[in-house]
Amino acid sequence: MFSRYDGPLYQVQRHSDDRVLDIGIVRAGYADAGAQDRFCADTLCVITRIYDQSGKGNHLYQAPPGPLYPGPAKGAFDAQPIADMAPITLGGHKVYGVYIMPGMGFRNNNARDLPINDEAAGIHTVVDGTHYSNGCCFNYGNASTNGLAVGTGTMESVYFGTSSGWGSGSGKGPWIMSDMEAGLFSGYDAGVNAADPSIDWRFVTGVFGGGGRNFWSLRGGDAQSGPLQTFYAGARPGSRENNAYFPMRKKGAIQMGNGGDNGNGSAGTFYEGVMTAGQPADAVTDAVQANIVAARYGLPLLTQSRLVSFRPANTAEMTATFTNSSREPATDVALAVALPAGWTASAATPARFAEVAPGASVHVRFEVTSPGADASAGFLTTRADWRTGTERRSDTSVQRVRSARPVKINEVRFASGGNATNQFVELYNAAPTPVDISGWKLVNTRTFFAPVPLATLPAGTRLAPGSHYLLGLATSGLVAPAAAGATTLVLRSVEGFATGQRIALDGEHATVKTLGTAASAPTTIFIPVSTGPWLTVPAGSTTLPVAQATGFAVGEKMAIDTGAAQEIVTVTAVGKAGTQTTLATAVTAGTRVIKVADVANLLPGDRLTLGTGQRMDHIQVAAIGTPGATGTGVTLTAPLKFDNIEGVDVAGPGTGITFTPATRLAHKSGDAVQALGSGITLAQPLKRRHADGAPVVNAQVRSAGYQGPTPHHWFGGPLSIRGGAISLTDPSGTVLVDAIVYGSQQSNSSASGAVTAPEIATLEGVQRQGGCIAVIPGAGSGPSAPATALAASAPGAPDRSIGRFPDGADSDSLCRDFVVQPATLLPQGAKAGAAAVMVANVTDFMPGQSITIGAADAQERAVVASVGSAGATTVRTGSEQGGTVLQVASTMGFTPGQAITIGEGAGAETATVKAAQGGRGGGRITVTAPLGRAYAAGTQVAGSGIALTAPLTRSHAAGAPVTAELPTPGAANAYARPARRE
């Protein structure tokens, strides 16, 4: 971007050995994509850093956790982009962009010299106009320094996407807007700005300017041609009525690909961006746009169509496309394919071309055949060679290929009503012949954690065609290895255990002698969100700073990290957890007392940071008073050097947990740390060693673990209902036979749809727009996630699973291949004798379906006669005759255009919904025509619901569940509809 800059542009890291490489600039001034291609050959790389070219060191890193909206990667960091997913050309030269899926994002909370408060600022960015979603928020700009939404007017950015929850442009989008925190704006109001058009450019320039006065502007243009357009230039949003967005209260961090609160439910592709102190004049941004156009953004030189998973000795077709992005003809063009050992490919159409005109494309179809071996995987590389004038040029395009016997992860349950651990995983052989699955491995990647083994299938296991193999979650499981001769087991749960009970530890039987405590929920090594993003703890350390210190006890075991990097130590001292708090009042240079929001983990002598960037003070605590703006505050050993505003971050690692022996390995922020509890002791020593995660089955316990038909195999470590991935590999662990990446539904919100394992998800689905993962009941992220997960296992909650239908159906599209049993509830209950039930939603219910209404001993079975519309609520405050607005208790299930009935019996009338808006304490339904009569509070408002073939035999309370098919562990799946196809 800067003509005088000759340093690195970004950094990539490869999966094969974790080595990193800085990608610099080739002689012509473009990013050295060839260096990346060579470094990442035959492996997968991710982008770990984007370098600042200003000399201020404001590099962008993997975004640390937002306290309310965490990322899906280890330690709750955001996931990192796969490095080769956004190839394009600049001036005819191959370069790469940054491909953001839901769950990804970059941040620098400790940036220097960025505008704060109402200081003037400018932002420009270039993004992919065809890659976007309605999630929040694909931003580039100025954000909070702690990953929190810290109030209106605390950020400025360029946003691109179709999110309309706070405002929008005209048409269906996507739009260029600005996220100013708690609002997406393209004009003065948060509503629709008709002057902000839907964008159809392949490459998009977005420009923000403002600050220093009550003025801001939003501009945009086609990055390939023409000038910028002005979509808005005027007063700050709402500034004539309130001070929410004027004066601004910017905080001075940098974000890319996510929201101010780390809302990472968005998607997009970033190519370049600049932030300025001071607002550039329109003439300056016009000149920047002219420079961008002159750089000649263009389509990638070489692409190939996606291949789905192969069966052994199977043939599929791949189309390679070469596009001449230069201004001269490409001559002597030849395309060829290289494959892993045993794979073959042949061109089904001509693969050589005498000349390809500028801007033209040619296509070659290749027939690709997998080897006959049971399992094989690697990289298919398409290569193009050509001449431009006298220069000989080439390019490559790579995709992963795999071949395996078609054994599928067929059905998974994550919880059932009253039992959060009633989990199973079912495999299915879709092949016409038996498959030997001896030694095959299942790997469990829970959101926020590194992958760990789930199970290894025993020797001699053969799965007949059309047969199922069932694995169930054991009553408990080891959270640390147990050696031969050991008499103590540390367990994830001791619920229902008692002295004298017989248990089975991965097939070895033992008797419980004494009962202690289970392991605590894992915490992490302290993450300095505002100044980090990482602390590194070197090998040989005996103290770790932690995010939480509860649950640790002197003399008990502690686990550091998971998997191959795990270390087991003994706690010798328990100190204080780290502190991440804020100033409760502004401070001035020279003061020695600061007011902070939280002092719970502070001790005299603690060293802290106050502020970020060039305004950071390094301070030491002398004495601790009380918290808050009216408290006595914290006294420091030396006066402050800088002024700082209210809300600035105050952070320190605390005194942490001390242990023995010293660590063998280095560890860093986000690594798991777990107090293992005192466990249980056995009446006799173990005869053999058992690994971390080994299952512990206690047949006397019925309230924990899988309950159902006896499984073929047990596993000890639980699946995460919030999101994650389950992988099935061959015995070598190198061939991904099948996988499911799962989570919440991507939506117009801050953090839904995060992709936990992008390297797996890209094999199992096309990760465009809002992503493609399997959506499960109970999944979620953000502040409501714990409650959502708890509701999925609450007593009376529906018993549901996710699975393929029919068994084994697989098109390598997670969002289409997996379905879930329909379930809803009765918001207002139902009376005995009713011929229909009014429900919260009607999705996937259908005539003729057998359903269950109610929970436990209040259940009854019914058959669906017809399916109408959703919604059932009551009038919250009385409405007048002739009005068009109903204040209601809830708008759940109601949609615009829907017919509703207000009231019951002879006093009822029908209306059509114009809009349904939720809100705190209730909501409002606007109807298209004036009401024919007045309605008192408590009057029923409902859709037509689900009609039954026979009246109800009993009454059901409000909130009663309505479910259809049940999970079928170890048997053929039963779902209401087949999996949808591409």
KAZI-V353841 format. One line per field, one symbol per residue. psi: psi as a letter, one per 20 degrees, with the letter a starting at -180 (. if undefined). A space follows every 10 residues. Layout:
psi->???
This chain:
psi->gphipkaqgr pqpqhhjjqq ppobprhijq qmhhgggghj pkrpqqpiqp qpjiiiklqp rpprpphhnr rirpjjrqrq qphkimpaqp kipprqaoop rpirqqqoik qqkqqrckqq qqpqqproii orrjrppnqp bpaqjjkqok qqjjrprpqp ajpjhirraq birrqpapoj pkppqjbhri bpohioqqpj qhpppppqqr rirmqqqprr roiiqrrqqo hqobqqpjii hrkhjpqqlq hjrpqpjarh kkokkrqrpp grqppqoqoq qhhghhhggh hgghimprqq hprqqpprqq rqlqprpppp pppojriqqp rlppprpqrr piqqqqpirp jqphqpqpir qqqpppoppq riqhpqqbpp opppprpoci pprrqqpqqq qqprqmpqoh qpphrroioi jmqqppqpoj qirqpokpiq qppooppiqq qqpgqppqqj opoqpjrqpp pqprgaqqjq qpqpiqjppp qhqjpiqqpi qproolipqr ppgqpbqrqr pqarppomgh iciqppoqqj qjpppqhpjq iqqpirqppp arbhjppprp phqobqrrpn arphqqqqpi qjpqpqhpjh jqqpiqprqo rrcijpporp pgqpcqrrhj riappqiqqq hqqqrqiqqp qqiaiapqrq rqqhrqrrpi qqpppiaibq qqiqqqhrqp rpiqqopoii piiqrpoaqp rhqqqhpqqp ihrbqpqprr hijioogrqp prbrppamah kqjpognhhg hhhjqomrdj rnrppqpiqr rahigghggh hijqpiqqoq rprqprpipo jlngihhprq pqqarnhjaq qpiqiqpprh rjpjqqqiqp qpprqcjjqq qrppgqpcqr ppaqpgqqqq pirjpporhq jpipqqiqpq ppaqbhjqqq rppgqoprrp jbappprhqq qirqprpipp pqaiboqqiq qqirqprpip qordqqqmpj rpqorhqqpq q.
